Amino acid sequence: MDFELTQEQRLVKEMVKKFVDEEIIPVARENDMKCHFPREILKKMAPLGLLGAVIPEEYGGAGLDFISHAIITEEVGRGCSSVRTTLSVQVSLVELLIFNWGTEEQKRKYLPRLCSGEIIGCFGLTEPNAGSDAANVSTSAVLKGGKWILNGTKTWISNAGVADIAIVIARTDKTKKHEGLTAFIVERDKVQGYQTRDIENKLGLRASNTAEMIFQDCAIPEEAMLGGVGNGFKLAMSALDNGRFSVAAGCVGTCQACIDASVSYARARVQFDKPIGSFQLVQDMIARMVVETEAARLLVYKAAHVKNKGEKSTFVTSIAKYFASEAAQKVTYIALQIHGAYGYSNEFPIERHYRDARVATIYEGTSEIQKLIIAREILGLKAFA
């Protein structure tokens, strides 16, 4: 077992850290305050290969491994969880889905444009009545005259309001549940009957876009289908495996940002004629933050290792997502406590990290869903509702 990064992975880390320090962190507070979607940052990320890290070079990606992808996502998450969310959707939920399930024509049509940042993608699964119960999707797709006709509503979809293409999970067979779902690629500027409505006033991730998707007799070409009729649920679970992985890595970045800020503050802040970092209870808090973060990072790397081998990664990814997202709740809480009243103000970045971290235990599968997945794997039994 080798815990050392390769030379390539170390170079990736150095490059992304420099980019985050220079391009993301300086504007993160302002973008959060103004709820500004930082498209300009994405344009700078693309030439560095950050928008297509794990996609092979022949399709416009950087051809990196999943540990490198974790490193990239962690570093971006260290700077701004809003940008990390956008990146996660672009790579994990859209590009990898097309790469793993698309036809050769679909791969060559969309992947280079996604990797270059020419277009932005989103993944439409969640509905008002289909959250954790993903198989309860009611958005319908009916084949008529060589066209698929979409009708329905998606909600809480990251990137939806700014996306050029959307992967949409819809019901093609009302007589079946899981097997009645199919995935489609919808190009926004080539269809009618497709609109979005931004979701405002979120607790966190204010610099990322979240929106509803509304389909009203939206006709898309027959070849827009992705992965075959009836495979939509399998495809969605595949997407969530990748999405959970990047959320976990991003949470490690949030934790690391809180450690960095707290160490700096604890050294500089003086009370009772001593830096507060010298107080035992503050040292206890710093130690707990470090342990949570290191454990989360190792779990993410383990999931990345399994993905690199091409093996099924649902179990290890759920463990990493559950632990890392819960760790982010603990670490941001402790960091705010260390900062005291200053942590409660956006004068310091902790309050933004605190708000941003909260959604990590909800999206891409709640912590409760992750625990069910983990326990089912160990017990070999489904939970009795």
Legacy VTK file of the C-alpha trace (Angstrom):
# vtk DataFile Version 3.0
C-alpha trace
ASCII
DATASET POLYDATA
POINTS 385 float
0.000 0.000 0.000
1.551 3.270 -1.171
0.417 6.540 0.417
2.722 8.685 -1.703
1.392 10.775 -4.583
2.980 10.200 -7.967
5.052 12.920 -9.587
2.153 13.735 -11.895
-0.289 13.983 -8.980
2.079 16.275 -7.053
2.401 18.544 -10.078
-1.372 18.630 -10.464
-1.741 19.594 -6.797
0.832 22.385 -7.099
-0.763 23.747 -10.257
-4.317 23.716 -8.921
-3.317 25.143 -5.544
-1.657 28.081 -7.277
-4.714 28.638 -9.466
-7.090 28.502 -6.494
-4.957 30.879 -4.430
-4.683 33.387 -7.270
-7.980 33.126 -9.137
-10.676 31.694 -6.850
-10.017 32.708 -3.234
-9.555 36.461 -3.914
-13.069 36.749 -5.405
-14.939 34.056 -3.464
-16.363 36.423 -0.830
-17.587 38.960 -3.388
-19.101 36.310 -5.658
-20.913 34.844 -2.660
-22.272 38.215 -1.581
-23.445 39.110 -5.084
-24.668 35.588 -5.925
-22.495 35.851 -9.027
-22.000 32.753 -11.149
-18.265 32.953 -11.991
-18.260 31.929 -15.632
-14.985 33.829 -16.046
-13.277 31.436 -13.613
-14.472 28.414 -15.583
-12.950 29.900 -18.739
-9.589 30.100 -16.961
-9.907 26.555 -15.604
-10.510 24.986 -19.021
-7.035 25.545 -20.568
-5.489 23.900 -17.495
-7.502 20.753 -18.117
-9.551 21.162 -14.944
-12.922 20.895 -16.675
-12.168 17.449 -18.079
-9.533 15.947 -15.821
-10.564 12.277 -16.039
-11.801 12.339 -19.622
-9.332 10.759 -22.121
-7.332 13.116 -24.285
-8.946 11.792 -27.464
-12.220 13.365 -26.280
-10.673 16.656 -25.204
-9.881 15.792 -21.579
-6.643 15.694 -19.620
-6.554 11.906 -19.221
-5.788 12.029 -15.499
-6.628 9.398 -12.891
-9.253 9.652 -10.160
-6.787 10.536 -7.404
-5.784 13.540 -9.503
-9.478 14.308 -9.925
-9.878 14.156 -6.130
-6.908 16.478 -5.671
-8.348 18.985 -8.141
-11.770 18.870 -6.551
-10.355 19.188 -3.044
-8.267 22.212 -3.947
-11.166 23.956 -5.694
-13.355 23.134 -2.687
-10.719 24.692 -0.448
-11.218 27.915 -2.324
-14.948 28.000 -3.000
-17.616 25.306 -2.726
-19.762 27.100 -5.295
-17.115 26.715 -7.986
-16.504 23.153 -6.821
-20.198 22.343 -7.214
-20.183 23.640 -10.772
-17.047 21.621 -11.515
-18.484 18.466 -9.945
-21.609 18.632 -12.072
-19.672 19.356 -15.249
-17.233 16.475 -14.839
-18.840 13.860 -12.596
-22.509 14.084 -13.524
-22.321 15.082 -17.174
-18.996 14.261 -18.830
-18.440 10.908 -17.147
-22.027 9.915 -17.837
-21.646 10.634 -21.539
-18.240 8.956 -21.610
-19.473 5.799 -19.857
-22.908 5.518 -21.484
-22.885 7.530 -24.697
-22.486 6.422 -28.295
-19.263 7.269 -30.049
-21.095 10.030 -31.885
-22.392 11.510 -28.615
-18.936 11.374 -27.028
-17.307 13.209 -29.929
-20.131 15.713 -30.194
-20.293 16.786 -26.553
-17.167 15.861 -24.589
-14.627 18.166 -26.280
-17.005 21.117 -25.907
-17.656 20.313 -22.252
-13.969 19.854 -21.458
-13.079 23.133 -23.151
-15.788 25.040 -21.300
-17.508 25.952 -24.545
-20.704 24.527 -23.073
-21.913 23.886 -19.523
-23.936 20.845 -18.544
-26.393 19.836 -15.839
-27.997 16.611 -14.645
-31.761 16.572 -14.143
-32.921 13.809 -11.793
-34.527 15.368 -8.690
-38.206 16.339 -8.803
-40.636 17.796 -6.244
-41.747 14.235 -5.421
-38.576 12.353 -6.335
-35.607 13.129 -4.122
-34.179 10.215 -2.174
-36.814 8.073 -3.929
-35.097 8.474 -7.290
-37.198 5.783 -8.956
-40.334 7.891 -8.402
-39.540 10.201 -11.339
-42.718 11.410 -13.041
-41.279 13.530 -15.858
-42.449 11.653 -18.939
-40.930 10.964 -22.348
-43.219 9.652 -25.084
-42.013 8.698 -28.563
-44.173 10.332 -31.232
-43.307 10.661 -34.893
-39.611 10.060 -34.418
-39.349 12.561 -31.540
-39.313 12.134 -27.779
-41.807 14.491 -26.117
-40.797 15.549 -22.596
-43.239 16.817 -19.972
-42.509 17.447 -16.308
-40.537 19.451 -13.771
-37.126 19.004 -12.190
-35.995 20.947 -9.139
-32.834 21.750 -7.182
-30.711 21.138 -10.274
-27.200 22.586 -10.028
-26.096 24.498 -13.160
-29.584 24.212 -14.722
-30.088 27.936 -15.227
-26.752 28.363 -17.022
-26.443 24.987 -18.754
-26.307 24.585 -22.522
-27.091 20.867 -22.353
-28.960 18.811 -19.793
-29.014 15.101 -19.123
-32.613 14.429 -18.120
-34.016 11.285 -16.505
-37.601 10.682 -17.646
-40.201 7.940 -17.461
-40.729 6.062 -20.720
-42.814 3.228 -19.254
-45.492 3.935 -16.634
-46.007 0.234 -15.916
-42.480 -0.152 -14.510
-40.630 1.668 -11.749
-36.828 1.433 -11.897
-36.852 -0.180 -15.348
-39.249 2.446 -16.712
-36.723 5.292 -16.748
-34.562 6.503 -19.624
-31.932 9.252 -19.965
-31.856 11.942 -22.635
-29.473 14.704 -23.701
-31.351 17.954 -24.231
-29.698 20.857 -26.054
-31.276 24.012 -24.734
-30.884 26.235 -27.796
-32.292 23.613 -30.182
-35.643 22.888 -28.538
-38.830 24.635 -27.529
-40.901 23.968 -24.451
-37.906 23.948 -22.101
-37.395 26.717 -19.582
-35.657 27.177 -16.237
-36.378 29.186 -13.107
-33.509 30.074 -10.796
-33.834 29.203 -7.102
-32.803 32.251 -5.090
-31.907 33.016 -1.458
-30.085 29.771 -0.695
-28.323 29.318 2.641
-25.054 28.536 0.876
-23.483 27.894 -2.544
-24.694 31.337 -3.520
-22.179 31.682 -6.351
-23.380 28.473 -7.982
-26.541 28.257 -10.039
-29.482 26.169 -8.870
-32.738 26.086 -10.803
-35.962 24.330 -11.689
-36.347 22.800 -15.149
-39.767 22.876 -16.770
-40.619 20.770 -19.828
-43.866 21.388 -21.692
-44.254 19.284 -24.842
-40.516 19.588 -25.407
-39.622 17.630 -28.559
-36.106 16.197 -28.823
-34.581 13.951 -31.513
-34.787 10.184 -31.120
-30.990 9.992 -31.105
-30.926 12.227 -28.003
-31.520 9.129 -25.894
-28.523 8.212 -23.729
-27.694 4.647 -22.718
-30.741 2.847 -24.090
-34.424 2.654 -23.196
-35.061 1.509 -19.629
-31.498 2.120 -18.400
-32.176 5.528 -16.880
-32.084 4.381 -13.265
-28.794 2.493 -13.755
-27.366 5.534 -15.471
-28.552 7.825 -12.675
-26.966 5.627 -10.006
-23.742 5.611 -12.003
-23.843 9.413 -12.085
-24.457 9.617 -8.349
-21.467 7.350 -7.657
-19.278 9.874 -9.441
-21.078 12.881 -7.980
-20.748 11.597 -4.426
-17.044 11.070 -4.977
-16.482 14.676 -6.015
-18.679 16.014 -3.193
-16.573 14.029 -0.719
-13.347 15.404 -2.172
-14.763 18.923 -2.089
-15.679 18.494 1.577
-12.063 17.602 2.324
-11.109 20.907 0.720
-13.598 22.781 2.887
-12.153 21.107 5.971
-8.614 22.000 4.944
-9.594 25.626 4.365
-11.031 25.752 7.887
-7.878 24.247 9.382
-5.672 26.744 7.545
-7.799 29.697 8.646
-8.122 28.476 12.228
-4.395 27.835 12.660
-3.601 31.298 11.345
-6.202 32.912 13.593
-5.227 30.908 16.691
-1.622 32.015 16.299
-2.508 35.680 15.824
-5.400 36.121 18.270
-4.141 37.030 21.767
-6.194 36.667 24.940
-4.919 36.677 28.517
-1.536 37.751 27.081
-1.167 34.530 25.076
-2.074 33.342 21.567
-5.296 31.385 21.891
-3.592 28.539 20.037
-1.630 27.862 23.209
-4.815 27.105 25.167
-5.438 23.400 25.617
-9.095 23.519 24.586
-8.216 25.308 21.330
-5.490 22.745 20.663
-8.081 20.038 21.264
-10.317 21.639 18.620
-7.479 21.931 16.104
-6.522 18.284 16.685
-10.090 17.094 16.098
-10.309 19.121 12.882
-7.076 17.606 11.582
-8.079 14.017 12.400
-11.495 14.380 10.736
-9.886 15.883 7.639
-7.096 13.335 7.311
-9.528 10.441 7.715
-11.869 11.920 5.108
-9.028 12.460 2.660
-7.856 8.856 2.969
-11.386 7.545 2.416
-11.656 9.670 -0.730
-8.310 8.362 -1.983
-9.431 4.794 -1.302
-12.552 5.379 -3.406
-10.359 6.904 -6.106
-8.104 3.845 -6.040
-11.093 1.544 -6.582
-12.293 3.755 -9.437
-8.839 3.702 -11.001
-9.014 -0.097 -11.071
-12.337 0.077 -12.883
-14.124 -1.807 -10.114
-17.589 -1.117 -8.706
-17.167 1.746 -6.264
-20.634 2.379 -4.804
-19.789 1.053 -1.333
-16.467 2.845 -0.836
-17.807 6.029 -2.415
-20.796 6.078 -0.063
-18.463 5.645 2.911
-16.294 8.525 1.703
-19.269 10.777 0.968
-20.954 10.059 4.286
-17.837 10.556 6.383
-16.455 13.582 4.516
-19.751 15.467 4.392
-20.362 14.880 8.096
-16.751 15.838 8.828
-17.321 19.134 7.017
-20.228 19.885 9.373
-18.026 19.246 12.418
-14.937 21.035 11.164
-16.735 24.188 9.987
-18.557 24.334 13.335
-15.314 24.060 15.275
-13.608 26.620 13.042
-16.386 29.122 13.650
-16.088 28.512 17.394
-12.347 29.171 17.282
-12.940 32.436 15.428
-15.608 33.499 17.901
-17.609 36.554 16.845
-15.327 37.075 13.843
-16.341 33.658 12.549
-19.929 34.857 12.546
-19.033 37.663 10.129
-18.092 37.390 6.473
-15.002 39.422 7.271
-13.457 35.965 7.563
-14.188 33.048 5.169
-15.388 30.669 7.895
-19.038 31.718 7.822
-19.154 31.050 4.060
-17.594 27.625 4.482
-20.036 26.959 7.343
-23.049 27.796 5.147
-21.707 26.034 2.067
-20.889 22.814 3.916
-24.427 22.251 5.151
-25.805 21.040 1.827
-23.131 18.353 1.488
-25.091 15.971 3.703
-28.154 16.483 1.495
-27.330 16.595 -2.198
-26.052 13.623 -4.215
-27.777 11.424 -1.645
-28.400 12.348 1.988
-26.301 11.000 4.835
-29.248 8.778 5.700
-29.234 7.260 2.207
-25.469 6.695 2.415
-25.902 4.802 5.686
-28.553 2.587 4.113
-26.250 1.810 1.185
-23.368 0.978 3.530
-25.464 -1.201 5.832
-27.133 -3.008 2.914
-23.718 -3.949 1.545
-22.578 -5.334 4.894
-25.809 -7.093 5.879
-26.947 -8.219 2.469
-30.415 -7.023 3.473
-32.500 -4.081 2.340
-33.762 -1.787 5.079
-37.325 -2.400 6.187
-39.200 0.901 5.930
LINES 1 386
385 0 1 2 3 4 5 6 7 8 9 10 11 12 13 14 15 16 17 18 19 20 21 22 23 24 25 26 27 28 29 30 31 32 33 34 35 36 37 38 39 40 41 42 43 44 45 46 47 48 49 50 51 52 53 54 55 56 57 58 59 60 61 62 63 64 65 66 67 68 69 70 71 72 73 74 75 76 77 78 79 80 81 82 83 84 85 86 87 88 89 90 91 92 93 94 95 96 97 98 99 100 101 102 103 104 105 106 107 108 109 110 111 112 113 114 115 116 117 118 119 120 121 122 123 124 125 126 127 128 129 130 131 132 133 134 135 136 137 138 139 140 141 142 143 144 145 146 147 148 149 150 151 152 153 154 155 156 157 158 159 160 161 162 163 164 165 166 167 168 169 170 171 172 173 174 175 176 177 178 179 180 181 182 183 184 185 186 187 188 189 190 191 192 193 194 195 196 197 198 199 200 201 202 203 204 205 206 207 208 209 210 211 212 213 214 215 216 217 218 219 220 221 222 223 224 225 226 227 228 229 230 231 232 233 234 235 236 237 238 239 240 241 242 243 244 245 246 247 248 249 250 251 252 253 254 255 256 257 258 259 260 261 262 263 264 265 266 267 268 269 270 271 272 273 274 275 276 277 278 279 280 281 282 283 284 285 286 287 288 289 290 291 292 293 294 295 296 297 298 299 300 301 302 303 304 305 306 307 308 309 310 311 312 313 314 315 316 317 318 319 320 321 322 323 324 325 326 327 328 329 330 331 332 333 334 335 336 337 338 339 340 341 342 343 344 345 346 347 348 349 350 351 352 353 354 355 356 357 358 359 360 361 362 363 364 365 366 367 368 369 370 371 372 373 374 375 376 377 378 379 380 381 382 383 384
